[in-house]
Amino acid sequence: MATQSESTTDKGVGLALALGALATIGALLMFAGAPDITAAFGFAAAVLFSSLAVVAIHLYWD
C-alpha cells in the first residue's frame, strides 16, 4: 500500500529563505527611516517579500 508523504522541495525552501531575508532588510529599512517616507517603502517591502515567501512555500509543496 502506497503512502503519501508531504515535503517541501529545496527550491521552495531556498526561495522562501531568500525572500525572508529581503523582508528582514525591508523591516530594518522601516526601522531606520522611521519619521520619513523611507519607512513607508521599508514597510511595503517587508509586507511584499514576506507574503511572497509564504506563497513560495505553498507553490513548491509536494
Beta strands, then each sheet from edge to edge (+ up, - down):
end
